[in-house]
């Protein structure tokens, strides 16, 4: 093992020295070290020498390379000063080279970040995968629902550098990062730190010239990959075709948004009640001022009737309680199997298929609309929908 490590170091050193610029830097550095040490040896023999120890030599060398020294320690002999001229010239040259190298590394890091080629180092962040017309609307709406702009958000798609910089300038209040590439690939998702992400929003990736029939299939593959890397992440996925709802839920999505899900209701209701579409637009269409909120029910109302809680909300919050929400967390397949292999994924898929209902959905939310006045609020009633 030791021989292998030595061989690896020698191989890397040989690769480093193959670059002409690296050989020049090494030559300059070697010359400076040798010349400065010769100065120390010669100067230390002079009675008037400022070089009293190795420490003095090292201090003089350090301050001479980027500058011309502080004057506290200087060569006294003619030969020492002659060699010192070369140390100063070559020192300034090597200092300039190293400064340019550091600047180049920093610029390269910034360019990689802007182009989406850098690794993102975040935890508990939000992933938004794919790009379509809803992306900007989501970025606009998030602060209104989460009540904060202190959000770490990573975009994973194939947008251009110019498009990302435009989004970053408009949504400057976010810590907005970008990873370029196909979000179904494990390497791309790892660059976005999917292992430590908290939420994933998967859009129908309609951006650019792409075949519309592949959107849902692509998102199914992305969900399977995400689940193999992070079994605890919360995933919501936009669906184009209704026949893909079951497969997407079975792949591991926690929730889906069906593209056009409410269109039939709104279109047909307009014929009988023309005001209904306007009502829903006012209710949920204003991203700057959302009318619907979800609030946790205080423990002091457990065991009391809904009428009493209704009065409390109306008097203190000036809002209208619409429905009670129960969040029923069941033992999921992901809690049982957390492996990353193809066999685990296959077993997960089959178990989810066997455990799911006829609609292919695992029931998680029970919504009780407009409870009666004498309805007793129980410990299972976690939240309430409020209309502001």
Residue pairs with C-beta under 8 A, 6 or more apart in sequence:
16 22
17 23
17 26
21 97
24 97
25 94
25 97
25 98
28 90
28 93
28 94
28 97
29 94
31 86
31 90
32 61
32 65
32 87
32 90
32 91
32 94
33 61
35 83
35 86
35 87
35 90
36 57
36 60
36 61
36 64
36 83
36 87
37 57
38 83
39 51
39 57
39 75
39 80
39 83
39 84
39 87
40 51
40 54
40 56
40 57
42 77
42 79
42 80
42 83
43 49
43 50
43 51
43 75
43 76
43 77
43 80
44 51
44 52
46 76
46 77
46 80
48 76
49 76
50 56
50 60
50 72
50 73
50 74
50 75
50 76
51 57
51 60
51 73
56 73
59 73
60 69
60 73
60 74
61 87
63 69
63 70
64 84
64 87
64 88
64 91
65 87
65 91
65 92
65 94
65 95
66 91
66 92
66 95
68 88
74 84
75 81
75 83
75 84
109 118
112 118
113 177
113 178
114 161
114 164
114 165
114 178
115 161
115 178
115 180
116 161
116 164
116 178
116 179
116 180
116 181
117 180
118 191
119 191
119 193
120 154
120 177
120 179
120 191
120 192
120 193
121 193
122 152
122 154
122 175
122 177
122 193
122 196
122 197
123 193
123 196
124 152
124 196
124 197
124 198
125 151
125 152
125 153
125 154
125 193
125 196
125 197
125 198
126 142
126 151
126 152
126 153
126 154
126 197
126 198
126 199
126 200
126 201
127 153
127 154
127 156
127 192
127 194
127 197
127 199
127 200
127 201
128 135
128 138
128 139
128 153
128 154
128 155
128 156
128 200
128 201
128 203
129 156
129 157
129 183
129 200
129 201
129 202
129 203
129 205
129 222
130 156
130 157
130 183
130 202
130 203
130 204
130 205
130 207
130 219
130 238
131 155
131 157
131 158
131 159
131 203
131 205
131 206
131 207
132 203
132 204
132 205
132 206
132 207
132 238
133 206
134 203
134 238
135 155
135 203
136 167
137 287
138 201
139 153
139 167
139 171
139 174
140 287
140 288
141 287
141 290
142 151
142 153
143 149
143 151
143 173
144 287
144 288
144 289
144 290
145 290
149 173
149 174
150 175
151 174
151 175
152 174
152 175
152 177
153 174
153 175
153 176
153 177
154 177
154 178
154 179
154 192
154 193
154 197
155 164
155 167
155 176
155 177
155 178
155 179
156 178
156 179
156 181
156 183
156 188
156 189
156 192
157 180
157 183
157 205
157 207
158 180
158 181
158 182
158 207
158 208
159 178
159 180
159 207
164 178
167 176
168 176
168 178
177 192
179 188
179 191
179 192
181 187
181 188
181 191
182 188
183 189
183 192
183 202
183 205
183 222
184 218
184 221
184 222
184 225
185 225
186 225
186 228
186 229
189 225
189 226
189 229
190 229
194 200
194 226
194 229
194 230
194 233
195 229
195 230
196 230
197 230
197 233
198 233
198 234
199 233
199 234
199 235
199 236
200 226
200 233
200 234
200 235
200 236
201 236
202 219
202 222
202 223
202 235
202 236
202 237
202 238
202 253
203 238
204 215
204 216
204 219
204 238
204 239
204 240
204 259
205 215
205 218
205 219
206 212
206 215
212 240
215 240
216 239
216 240
216 241
216 244
216 247
216 248
217 244
219 237
219 238
219 239
219 248
220 244
220 247
220 248
220 251
223 235
223 237
223 248
223 251
223 252
223 253
224 251
224 252
224 345
226 233
226 235
226 252
227 233
227 235
227 251
227 252
227 334
227 345
227 348
228 339
228 340
228 344
228 345
229 340
231 334
231 335
231 338
232 334
234 254
235 252
235 253
235 254
235 255
236 253
236 254
236 255
236 256
236 257
237 248
237 253
237 255
237 256
237 257
238 256
238 257
238 259
239 245
239 248
239 256
239 257
239 258
239 259
240 259
242 258
245 256
245 258
245 360
246 356
246 359
246 360
247 360
248 256
249 256
249 352
249 356
249 360
249 361
249 362
250 349
250 352
250 353
250 356
250 360
251 349
252 334
252 348
252 352
254 364
262 280
266 276
266 277
266 280
267 277
269 276
269 277
270 276
270 277
282 291
283 291
283 292
283 387
284 290
284 291
284 292
290 388
291 387
291 388
292 322
292 385
292 386
292 387
292 388
293 319
293 385
293 386
293 388
294 325
294 383
294 384
294 385
294 386
295 383
295 384
295 386
296 382
296 383
297 309
297 324
297 377
297 381
297 382
297 383
297 384
301 308
301 309
301 312
301 377
302 377
302 378
302 379
302 381
303 376
303 377
303 378
304 376
304 377
305 373
305 374
305 375
305 376
305 377
306 321
306 324
306 371
306 372
306 373
306 374
306 375
306 376
306 377
307 373
307 374
309 321
309 377
309 384
310 321
310 373
313 319
313 320
313 321
313 384
313 386
314 320
317 386
318 388
319 386
319 387
319 388
320 386
320 387
321 384
321 385
321 386
322 369
322 370
322 384
322 385
322 386
322 387
323 367
323 368
323 369
323 370
323 371
323 384
323 385
324 367
324 368
324 371
324 377
324 381
324 383
324 384
324 385
325 365
325 366
325 367
325 368
325 381
325 382
325 383
325 384
325 385
326 365
326 366
326 367
326 368
326 380
326 381
326 382
327 364
327 365
327 382
327 383
328 363
328 364
328 365
328 366
328 380
329 364
330 362
330 364
332 362
333 348
333 351
333 352
333 355
334 348
336 351
337 344
337 347
337 348
337 351
338 344
352 362
355 362
356 362
357 363
367 385
368 375
368 381
